[in-house]
Amino acid sequence: MARIPYLLVDAFAPAPGAGNRVAIVLDARGMGLEEMQAIARRLGEAETAFVTERKETVFGVRFFTPQEEVEFSGHAAVALGLALVRLGLAPEGIGRLYLHTPTEALPVEIVYEGGAPVKALVRGPSPRFRDLPPFEELRAALEALGTNERYLHRGLPYGIAYTGLWSLFVPLIAPGVVDALEPEMPTLLQVSRRLGVATVHAYAPMGPRSFYARDFAPLLGIPEDPVTGSANAALGALLARSGVVPKREGRVQLTIYQGHRLGNPGVVEVVVEYSPTGQPYAVQIGGEAAIVASGEL
């Protein structure tokens, strides 16, 4: 049986040991979905990215959690974009490549410093929004997170938004409140199922354009995601839509800090662009990434 090479990469971090780890299978050509799912389960990371096709600057990719395939994984896309360039699998000095998922093509911009690729910016799926859930469901989510209405930030939006995964966003008054959360996972799983969301994302302000967050995804079999790309992209879209974050040159730029409670701190850059009608229509997420190890199955 042929060996299957893979990489481990820490996304949203400048060096190994921080951010959010992703597994990458750089050559999944000819693999079936069941085989990819089995490999993702065996590797055991929150997400595994499989490169199913390679053509110059275009790469077919599929994303899997240990339980199921997902449409988009922001941290995996950032890690994959940088890994492809650093390993010479994309043309040297390339400024943009494309990740083709089963549903759309995602542009990835590569940022260089001193000739070295240091950062990737990925345009995720177009943002979508749902109607506000009943306040009773927000109250249930607060209780499942281990807090209550007294710590709810009334000046920031709560709601459900999507850039690849549907998430419920719960604004709290301070980063310390976010760090103090001790979720009751079975109850949070029930809330997630009732609302049809993959994750519950608690966040709090640190400044006019900076926020601190934690992301809980029991529905995906992930109690807490250290540093998430897709949910933070959707958070940026939700904040931009609500108008609470100042625009700069017709777009909103945010910095989101996550992973500190788990000992895996990471930094996510989010850029939200507006349509001529003033609605958020495109979101980029980006950051650094560090290759940790390689191996074979």
C-alpha positions as CSV (number, residue, x, y, z in Angstrom):
1,M,0.0,0.0,0.0
2,A,1.4,3.4,-1.0
3,R,2.4,5.8,1.8
4,I,0.5,9.1,2.0
5,P,2.7,12.1,2.8
6,Y,1.2,14.9,4.9
7,L,2.2,18.2,6.6
8,L,1.2,19.7,9.9
9,V,1.0,23.5,9.8
10,D,0.1,26.0,12.5
11,A,-2.1,28.7,11.0
12,F,-2.4,32.3,12.2
13,A,0.9,32.1,14.0
14,P,4.5,33.1,13.1
15,A,6.1,30.1,14.7
16,P,5.2,26.5,15.6
17,G,3.3,25.9,18.8
18,A,0.6,28.5,18.5
19,G,-2.5,29.3,16.3
20,N,-4.5,26.5,14.9
21,R,-3.0,23.3,13.6
22,V,-4.1,21.8,10.3
23,A,-3.1,18.7,8.5
24,I,-2.4,19.0,4.7
25,V,-2.3,16.1,2.2
26,L,-0.6,17.7,-0.8
27,D,-1.4,14.9,-3.2
28,A,-4.9,13.5,-2.9
29,R,-5.4,13.0,-6.6
30,G,-7.5,9.9,-7.2
31,M,-8.7,9.6,-3.6
32,G,-12.4,9.0,-2.9
33,L,-14.4,10.9,-0.3
34,E,-14.5,7.9,2.1
35,E,-10.7,7.6,1.9
36,M,-10.2,11.3,2.6
37,Q,-12.6,11.1,5.5
38,A,-10.8,8.1,7.0
39,I,-7.4,9.9,6.7
40,A,-8.8,13.1,8.3
41,R,-10.1,10.9,11.2
42,R,-6.8,9.2,11.6
43,L,-4.8,12.4,11.5
44,G,-7.1,13.8,14.2
45,E,-6.7,17.5,13.6
46,A,-9.7,19.9,13.6
47,E,-9.4,20.1,9.8
48,T,-7.5,18.4,7.1
49,A,-7.0,19.9,3.6
50,F,-6.7,17.6,0.6
51,V,-5.2,18.9,-2.6
52,T,-7.1,17.0,-5.3
53,E,-5.7,18.7,-8.4
54,R,-2.7,20.9,-9.3
55,K,-2.4,23.1,-12.3
56,E,0.1,26.0,-12.1
57,T,-1.8,28.5,-10.0
58,V,-5.0,26.6,-9.5
59,F,-5.4,23.9,-6.9
60,G,-8.4,21.7,-6.2
61,V,-9.0,21.3,-2.5
62,R,-11.5,19.7,-0.1
63,F,-11.7,20.2,3.6
64,F,-12.6,17.6,6.2
65,T,-13.1,17.5,10.0
66,P,-12.7,14.1,11.7
67,Q,-16.5,13.8,11.3
68,E,-17.5,15.2,8.0
69,E,-16.5,17.3,4.9
70,V,-17.0,21.0,5.3
71,E,-17.4,23.6,2.5
72,F,-14.6,25.9,3.8
73,S,-11.9,26.1,6.4
74,G,-10.3,29.5,6.8
75,H,-7.3,28.5,8.8
76,A,-6.6,25.5,6.5
77,A,-6.8,27.7,3.4
78,V,-4.3,30.2,4.9
79,A,-2.0,27.4,5.9
80,L,-2.3,25.6,2.5
81,G,-1.7,28.8,0.5
82,L,1.6,29.5,2.2
83,A,2.7,25.9,2.2
84,L,2.2,25.6,-1.6
85,V,4.4,28.6,-2.2
86,R,7.1,27.7,0.4
87,L,7.4,24.1,-0.9
88,G,7.7,25.3,-4.6
89,L,4.4,23.7,-5.7
90,A,3.2,27.1,-6.9
91,P,5.3,29.3,-9.3
92,E,8.1,31.2,-7.5
93,G,7.1,34.8,-6.5
94,I,3.5,34.3,-7.3
95,G,1.2,37.0,-5.9
96,R,-2.1,35.1,-6.2
97,L,-3.3,31.5,-6.5
98,Y,-6.7,29.9,-6.5
99,L,-8.2,27.1,-4.3
100,H,-11.1,25.4,-6.1
101,T,-13.5,23.8,-3.6
102,P,-16.5,21.8,-4.9
103,T,-18.6,25.0,-4.8
104,E,-16.4,27.9,-5.8
105,A,-12.9,29.3,-6.5
106,L,-11.2,31.1,-3.6
107,P,-8.5,33.6,-4.5
108,V,-5.4,33.6,-2.1
109,E,-3.1,36.6,-2.1
110,I,0.5,35.9,-1.0
111,V,2.3,38.7,0.9
112,Y,6.1,38.8,0.8
113,E,8.7,40.4,3.0
114,G,12.3,40.5,1.9
115,G,11.4,38.1,-0.9
116,A,9.9,35.5,1.5
117,P,6.2,34.5,1.7
118,V,5.0,35.5,5.1
119,K,1.3,35.9,5.0
120,A,-1.7,34.6,3.0
121,L,-5.1,36.4,2.5
122,V,-7.9,34.2,1.5
123,R,-11.3,35.4,0.1
124,G,-13.9,33.2,1.6
125,P,-17.4,32.3,0.5
126,S,-19.7,35.3,0.1
127,P,-21.3,36.3,3.5
128,R,-24.9,35.4,4.2
129,F,-27.1,36.2,7.1
130,R,-30.2,34.8,8.8
131,D,-33.0,36.5,10.7
132,L,-32.2,37.1,14.3
133,P,-33.0,34.1,16.5
134,P,-35.5,34.5,19.3
135,F,-34.0,36.1,22.3
136,E,-34.9,33.0,24.3
137,E,-32.4,31.1,22.1
138,L,-29.7,33.7,22.8
139,R,-30.4,33.3,26.5
140,A,-30.1,29.6,26.2
141,A,-26.8,30.0,24.4
142,L,-25.5,32.3,27.2
143,E,-26.5,29.7,29.8
144,A,-24.9,26.9,27.8
145,L,-21.7,29.0,27.6
146,G,-21.7,29.4,31.3
147,T,-22.7,33.1,31.6
148,N,-25.8,35.2,31.6
149,E,-27.5,38.3,30.2
150,R,-25.7,40.6,32.6
151,Y,-22.5,40.1,30.6
152,L,-24.1,40.5,27.2
153,H,-22.7,43.5,25.2
154,R,-25.8,45.5,24.1
155,G,-23.9,47.7,21.7
156,L,-22.6,44.9,19.5
157,P,-24.6,42.6,17.2
158,Y,-25.6,39.1,18.0
159,G,-27.0,36.9,15.2
160,I,-26.3,34.1,12.7
161,A,-23.9,34.6,9.8
162,Y,-22.1,32.5,7.2
163,T,-18.9,32.5,5.2
164,G,-18.6,28.8,4.7
165,L,-20.1,27.7,8.0
166,W,-23.1,29.0,9.8
167,S,-22.2,30.4,13.3
168,L,-24.1,32.0,16.1
169,F,-22.3,35.2,17.4
170,V,-22.6,36.1,21.0
171,P,-21.2,39.5,22.1
172,L,-19.9,39.8,25.6
173,I,-18.7,42.9,27.5
174,A,-15.0,42.1,27.9
175,P,-12.2,39.6,26.9
176,G,-12.0,38.4,30.5
177,V,-15.7,37.4,30.4
178,V,-14.9,35.4,27.2
179,D,-12.0,33.7,28.8
180,A,-14.0,32.8,31.8
181,L,-16.6,30.8,29.8
182,E,-16.9,27.1,30.8
183,P,-19.4,25.7,28.3
184,E,-21.7,22.8,29.0
185,M,-21.1,21.0,25.7
186,P,-24.2,18.8,25.6
187,T,-26.4,21.8,26.1
188,L,-24.5,23.9,23.6
189,L,-24.8,21.0,21.1
190,Q,-28.6,21.1,21.6
191,V,-28.6,24.9,21.0
192,S,-26.5,24.4,17.9
193,R,-28.8,21.8,16.5
194,R,-31.9,23.9,17.1
195,L,-30.4,26.9,15.4
196,G,-28.7,25.0,12.6
197,V,-25.3,26.4,13.3
198,A,-21.9,24.7,13.1
199,T,-20.3,26.9,15.8
200,V,-21.1,29.3,18.6
201,H,-18.7,32.2,18.6
202,A,-18.3,34.4,21.7
203,Y,-16.5,37.7,21.2
204,A,-15.7,40.9,23.0
205,P,-14.2,44.3,22.0
206,M,-10.5,45.2,22.6
207,G,-10.6,48.4,20.6
208,P,-12.5,50.1,17.7
209,R,-11.1,47.5,15.2
210,S,-9.9,44.7,17.4
211,F,-11.8,41.9,19.1
212,Y,-11.1,38.8,21.2
213,A,-13.0,35.5,20.5
214,R,-13.5,31.9,21.4
215,D,-15.3,29.4,19.1
216,F,-17.1,26.3,20.2
217,A,-18.2,23.6,17.7
218,P,-19.6,20.6,19.4
219,L,-21.8,19.9,16.3
220,L,-18.5,19.3,14.4
221,G,-17.0,17.2,17.2
222,I,-14.7,20.1,18.1
223,P,-15.3,21.3,21.7
224,E,-13.2,24.5,21.0
225,D,-11.5,25.6,17.9
226,P,-8.3,27.4,18.9
227,V,-8.2,30.0,16.1
228,T,-10.9,29.9,13.4
229,G,-10.9,31.5,10.0
230,S,-14.4,31.0,8.7
231,A,-16.2,32.1,11.9
232,N,-14.0,35.2,12.2
233,A,-14.7,36.0,8.6
234,A,-18.4,35.8,9.3
235,L,-18.0,37.9,12.4
236,G,-16.3,40.6,10.4
237,A,-19.2,40.6,7.9
238,L,-21.7,40.8,10.8
239,L,-19.9,43.7,12.4
240,A,-19.6,45.5,9.1
241,R,-23.3,45.0,8.3
242,S,-24.2,46.5,11.7
243,G,-22.1,49.6,11.1
244,V,-20.4,49.5,14.5
245,V,-16.9,49.3,13.1
246,P,-15.5,52.4,11.4
247,K,-14.9,52.2,7.6
248,R,-11.6,53.1,6.1
249,E,-11.4,53.8,2.4
250,G,-14.7,52.1,1.8
251,R,-13.9,48.9,3.7
252,V,-13.6,47.5,7.2
253,Q,-10.4,46.1,8.5
254,L,-10.4,44.1,11.8
255,T,-7.9,42.2,13.9
256,I,-9.2,39.3,15.9
257,Y,-7.3,37.5,18.7
258,Q,-8.1,34.0,19.6
259,G,-6.6,30.8,21.2
260,H,-5.1,32.4,24.3
261,R,-7.3,30.4,26.7
262,L,-6.1,27.2,25.1
263,G,-2.4,28.2,25.1
264,N,-2.5,28.5,21.3
265,P,-2.6,32.3,20.6
266,G,-3.2,33.4,17.1
267,V,-4.1,36.6,15.2
268,V,-6.6,36.7,12.3
269,E,-6.8,39.7,10.0
270,V,-10.2,40.3,8.4
271,V,-11.0,42.7,5.6
272,V,-14.6,43.3,4.6
273,E,-15.5,45.0,1.3
274,Y,-18.8,46.7,0.5
275,S,-21.0,46.6,-2.6
276,P,-22.2,49.9,-4.2
277,T,-25.4,49.5,-2.1
278,G,-23.4,49.5,1.1
279,Q,-23.8,45.8,2.0
280,P,-20.8,43.6,2.8
281,Y,-20.2,41.3,-0.2
282,A,-16.7,40.0,0.2
283,V,-14.5,39.0,3.1
284,Q,-10.8,38.2,3.2
285,I,-9.1,36.5,6.2
286,G,-5.4,36.3,6.5
287,G,-2.4,35.7,8.7
288,E,0.9,33.9,9.1
289,A,1.5,30.2,9.2
290,A,4.4,27.9,10.3
291,I,5.2,24.4,9.0
292,V,5.5,22.2,12.0
293,A,6.3,18.7,10.7
294,S,5.9,16.3,7.9
295,G,5.1,12.6,8.0
296,E,3.6,9.6,6.2
297,L,0.6,7.4,6.8
